[in-house]
Amino acid sequence: MSYFSALMHEPQSATLQRIMQDNFCFNLTPEQYAKLCNRSLSAFKRDFQKLYHTTPGKWLPEKKLHHATQLLKQGRKTISEAAFESGFENISHFSRSFKENFGDAGFRLPVNVVETLLVVELYFIRTSLFFQLPHGTP
């Protein structure tokens, strides 16, 4: 049975939950999620709120970050792989989200992962500072 055929036989709340779990790592708009769930945008947001007790705009980034950290904890993915497989469009966004949610030491990951995050963050700081310098500055 195909994915969409299977969805036709599930209750609406299960369909919404399954679609969100199966597709959170894709950068879809709320309108696209609503369409996948066969709902209007307002019905999608209302049903989402009932099911998850939060908004899609808050749930999606948290879900992506949780998924990325799980991949990193398993130790089989690089930071880049975990970030992109979780739906982050770039490492800088992942690094910033990670730091905002977990702080510098608020979350236990293998030492090599924490060190790599710091190197990535320093790289982006140096790169952004370089591009802000006036031309001719050493």
N, C-alpha and C positions, 0 to 999 in steps of 0.2 A: 504494500500500500504506500503510495507516495506521501510525502510530508504534508502537502496541503489537503489531500484526501483524509489523512488521519486527523487533521485539525477540525474537519467538518463534523466528526463524531465525538468531539470532546465538549464538555460544558464551557461556556464562555470564559469563566474565570480561569479554568485550566488552560484554555487556548491562549489567553493573554499572558499567563505566567510562562507557558512553554515558549511562546514567541520571544518574550523578553530574555529568557535564559538562553535560548538558541542564537539570539542575534545581538546581544548587548555589545559585542566587540566590533560591530560594524557601525560606522558613523552615520547613522540614519537620523533623520529629523523626526520630531514627534508626529508630524503628518504622515510620514512613511510608516512608522510603527502603527499608527491608527489604521492605516490602510491594510497593513498585514493582518491586523486583528479584526478586520472587517467592521470597523466602528468609525463614527465621526470623531473628529479631534476632541470635541468636548466630552463625548461618551468615553473615549479612550482615557482621557485625563481623570475623569470621575471614577471609572472602574479601576484604574491604576492606583489612585489614592486609597480606595477601599481595600485593595489587595495588599499593597506595600506600606501603607500609612506614611507616604511621602510622595513627592512629585517625581516625574521621570527625570527632570533636570538635576535633582539631587541624587537619585538612585543610580543613574547610569555612571557618573564619574566614580562613585564609591564602589560600584560593582566592578568596574574596570580596574581600579586600583587594587581591590581585594584579589582579583584574578591574577594580576601581575605579580603581586607579592607571593601568592601561592606557587606560581611557576618558579619564582626566584628561590623560595624556600626549598623546593625540590632539588635545586642545584643543577638542573639539566638545561637551563636556558640562560643565555646571556641577558644582560639588561635590555639591550636593543630588541632581542627576540621577544622577551616577556612583554615589553612595552608595546611593541607593534601587534603582537598576537592578542593583546588585551584591548586594542582599539585606540591607543594613544597615537597621535599623528607624528610626534617627534619626542626625542629623549628629553629635551628641555622641559616640555610640558609634564612628562612623567616625573622627572626629578623634582620639579616644583610642587606637584601634587603630593608626591611622597613626603616631602619635607613638611608641607602644610598639615598633612594628616597625622604623621608619625613623629615629627620633630627630628632632631639630629640623632638621638639615641633612644627614642621611645618605642622602637620596634626591633626585635632581634632577628637579624638576618646573618648568614655567614659573613665573616669578616671580609672576604674577597668581594662580596656584593656591595657592602657599605663603602669599601675603598673605591670601587669602580664608580659608584654614584657620586662620590666626592670628586673624583677625577673628571667625570662628565660635567659636573656643575662648574668646576674651575675652568674647564675648557670653554664653556659657553660664556662665563664671565669675562675671560681674557679676550675671546673673539668679539664680544659685544663692545668691550672697551676699545679694542683695536679699531673697530669701525667708527667709533665716536671721536677718535683723535683727529685733529686737523691735519691736513696733508703736510708732510715735511717734518712731523714730530717723530723723534726716534722711538 
